[in-house]
Amino acid sequence: MATSNDIRKEISNITSKPTTNDSSYELSKLQQDLKIANKQEVFEYMIDKGIPYNAVLGIMGNIDHETGGTFDYTQKQKNYKTGEYYDDKGYGLFQFDGLKRDAYELYTKDRPDSMEAQIDFMYDSIYSPNNLPGSILSLPPFANNQNLTKADLVGVGNARNLKEVFAKGSTSDVATAFMNQWEMPKDYILHKENPENHDYYEAYQSNLNQRINDATSLKEDLPMPIAYTGDGLGKIAMADPKNKPFLPSMGTDEALPRLAKQ
């Protein structure tokens, strides 16, 4: 199968020439091929990092939702009223916005933006916050509070819960935990801060269900590898637990991360 970079080159070649019926058909086909290649490469990279199979699918269910199914690390947030794309809002596999986008830009100051860089940033923010650049402490939320550390980008309690559910949880558990404790979309925050509001709950539940459905449907296209090539986490919990589902609780450190969506 052609790599995503190869397909992008073919797309660029077609779009640089006048449009014809044949080229429009070929372009449409290549765009679908690019989605498939992107998805496969994201999957393989996370597996090679040693992330457990269920955790990979749960995270990818969120990526599927965030990117609209493109799995494109250059995906920009779309304004569905105008059809245009924002330059200064959600970006990439995880639709970085606000503080996380600022932190990611510092993270990639000395390396190019890429699918690998975005996944590495997500991974380090949970497992190895010391790998994040010290310069993130100069960002306003950190600079204004000397007690904050790089671990507060995600939240110590949230990171602990995510590590636990990645190791022990089902695909649905991971999709839920990753949405609530790493992505923290607007629907989640509004529901968390206004638990009695039915409209906020319905919007949150719809968002969550879509991510869970996206994650579980990925099993058809991305079966469990015969063997892991990565070390560490990949050796833990490679399949759904046979006992009752593991449901992560919110950590005692914070019900909602202090820096959520700043």
C-alpha positions in Angstrom: 0.0 0.0 0.0 1.2 3.5 -0.9 2.3 5.7 2.0 0.4 8.8 3.0 3.3 10.9 1.7 3.2 9.2 -1.7 -0.5 9.8 -2.0 -0.1 13.4 -1.0 2.4 13.9 -3.8 -0.1 12.4 -6.3 -2.9 14.6 -5.0 -0.6 17.7 -5.3 0.3 16.7 -8.9 -3.4 16.4 -9.9 -4.5 19.6 -8.2 -1.7 21.6 -9.9 -3.3 20.9 -13.3 -6.6 21.9 -14.9 -9.5 19.9 -13.7 -11.1 17.2 -15.9 -13.7 14.5 -15.3 -11.0 11.9 -15.1 -8.8 13.9 -12.8 -11.8 14.6 -10.5 -12.5 10.9 -10.2 -8.9 10.1 -9.6 -8.6 12.9 -7.0 -11.7 11.5 -5.1 -10.2 8.0 -5.1 -6.8 9.3 -3.9 -8.5 11.2 -1.1 -10.1 8.0 0.1 -6.8 6.2 -0.2 -5.2 8.9 1.9 -7.7 8.4 4.7 -7.0 4.7 4.8 -3.2 5.2 4.7 -3.4 7.9 7.4 -5.4 5.6 9.7 -3.1 2.6 9.2 0.0 4.7 9.9 -1.5 6.2 13.1 -2.4 2.7 14.2 1.0 1.3 13.5 2.9 4.1 15.1 1.0 3.9 18.4 1.3 0.1 18.4 5.1 0.4 17.8 5.3 2.9 20.8 4.0 0.0 22.9 0.5 1.4 23.6 -2.0 -1.5 24.3 -4.3 -2.5 21.5 -7.5 -1.4 23.3 -6.0 1.9 24.2 -4.9 2.5 20.6 -8.4 1.9 19.3 -10.0 4.1 22.1 -7.6 7.0 21.3 -8.2 6.5 17.6 -11.9 6.7 18.1 -11.3 10.2 19.4 -9.0 11.0 16.5 -11.6 9.7 14.0 -14.2 12.1 15.6 -11.8 15.1 15.9 -10.6 14.9 12.3 -13.9 13.9 10.7 -12.4 10.5 9.7 -9.4 11.9 7.8 -6.8 10.9 10.4 -4.8 13.8 8.9 -2.3 15.5 11.2 -2.8 18.7 9.2 -6.6 18.7 9.7 -8.0 22.1 10.6 -11.2 22.8 12.4 -14.0 23.5 10.0 -16.6 26.3 10.2 -19.7 24.4 9.1 -21.6 27.6 8.5 -19.2 29.0 5.9 -17.4 25.8 4.8 -14.1 27.4 5.5 -11.3 26.2 7.8 -9.9 28.1 10.8 -6.2 28.9 11.0 -6.2 29.7 14.7 -8.5 27.0 16.2 -8.5 23.2 16.4 -5.6 21.6 14.6 -4.2 18.1 13.9 -5.1 14.6 15.1 -6.3 15.9 18.5 -7.6 19.3 17.3 -5.1 21.1 19.5 -6.6 24.3 20.8 -5.8 26.9 23.4 -3.1 25.9 25.9 -2.5 22.5 24.3 -1.9 24.1 20.9 0.5 26.6 22.4 2.3 23.8 24.3 2.5 21.6 21.2 4.0 24.5 19.1 6.7 24.8 21.7 7.2 21.0 21.7 7.8 21.1 18.0 10.1 24.1 18.0 13.1 22.0 17.2 11.3 19.2 15.2 8.9 19.3 12.3 5.1 19.0 12.8 4.1 15.5 11.9 1.8 12.6 12.8 4.5 11.2 14.9 5.2 14.4 16.7 1.6 14.9 17.7 1.3 11.4 19.1 4.6 11.8 20.9 3.3 15.0 22.5 0.1 13.3 23.6 2.1 10.4 25.0 4.6 12.5 26.8 1.9 14.7 28.3 0.5 11.6 30.1 3.5 9.4 30.7 6.6 11.6 30.6 5.7 15.3 31.2 9.4 16.0 32.0 9.9 15.4 28.2 7.8 18.5 27.5 9.9 21.6 27.0 10.5 23.8 30.0 9.3 26.8 27.9 5.7 25.7 28.4 6.1 27.1 31.9 6.3 30.5 30.3 2.7 30.2 29.0 0.3 32.4 30.9 -1.4 29.8 33.1 1.9 28.5 34.3 3.7 31.8 34.5 0.9 33.1 36.7 1.1 30.3 39.2 4.5 29.1 40.4 3.0 26.0 41.9 2.1 24.5 38.5 4.4 22.1 36.8 4.5 20.6 33.3 2.4 17.7 34.6 -0.5 20.1 35.1 -0.9 20.4 31.3 -3.1 17.3 31.6 -3.4 17.1 35.4 -1.7 14.6 37.7 -4.9 12.8 38.6 -6.1 12.6 35.0 -2.8 11.2 33.8 -2.8 8.6 36.5 -6.4 7.5 35.5 -5.5 7.5 31.8 -2.5 5.3 32.4 -4.6 2.9 34.4 -7.4 2.7 31.9 -5.0 2.3 29.0 -3.5 -0.7 30.8 -6.7 -2.4 32.0 -9.7 -0.9 30.2 -11.8 -1.9 27.2 -11.9 0.1 24.0 -15.0 1.9 25.1 -13.5 2.7 28.5 -10.4 4.2 26.8 -12.5 6.2 24.3 -14.5 7.6 27.3 -11.5 8.4 29.5 -9.5 10.0 26.7 -12.4 12.2 25.7 -13.1 13.3 29.3 -9.6 13.5 30.7 -7.4 14.5 27.7 -9.4 16.0 24.9 -11.9 17.7 27.2 -14.2 19.1 24.5 -16.6 21.9 25.1 -19.5 19.4 25.4 -17.8 17.6 28.3 -16.8 20.8 30.1 -20.3 22.3 29.9 -21.9 19.1 31.2 -19.3 18.7 34.0 -19.9 22.3 35.1 -23.7 22.1 34.7 -24.7 18.5 35.5 -28.4 19.4 35.9 -28.7 20.9 32.4 -30.4 18.3 30.2 -29.4 19.9 26.9 -25.7 19.9 27.9 -26.0 16.2 29.0 -27.6 15.2 25.7 -24.9 17.0 23.7 -22.2 15.4 25.8 -23.7 11.9 25.5 -24.1 12.2 21.7 -20.4 13.3 21.4 -19.3 10.5 23.6 -21.4 7.8 21.8 -19.9 8.9 18.5 -16.4 8.4 19.7 -17.2 5.0 21.3 -18.8 3.9 18.1 -15.9 5.1 16.0 -13.5 3.3 18.3 -15.3 0.0 18.3 -15.8 0.0 14.6 -12.1 0.3 14.0 -11.6 -3.3 15.2 -12.9 -4.5 11.8 -10.2 -2.6 9.8 -7.4 -2.8 12.4 -7.2 -6.2 14.0 -4.9 -7.0 16.9 -1.3 -7.5 15.7 -0.1 -11.1 16.1 2.8 -9.8 18.1 3.9 -6.4 19.5 7.2 -5.0 18.4 7.2 -2.3 21.1 8.3 -2.6 24.7 6.6 -1.8 27.9 2.9 -0.9 27.7 2.3 -3.2 24.7 2.9 -6.2 26.9 0.0 -5.2 29.1 -3.7 -5.8 28.6 -3.9 -6.5 24.9 -7.6 -7.4 24.8 -10.9 -6.5 26.5 -11.0 -7.7 30.1 -13.1 -10.8 30.6 -14.4 -9.6 33.9 -16.7 -6.5 34.4 -15.6 -3.4 32.4 -13.1 -1.1 34.0 -14.6 2.3 34.5 -12.2 5.0 35.4 -13.1 7.4 38.2 -12.1 11.0 38.2 -8.9 11.6 40.2 -8.8 13.1 43.6 -6.4 15.8 42.3 -9.0 17.6 40.3 -12.5 17.0 39.0 -11.7 19.1 36.0 -8.0 20.0 35.2 -7.1 23.4 36.4 -5.8 24.3 32.9 -8.6 22.7 30.9 -9.1 24.5 27.6 -7.4 27.7 28.7 
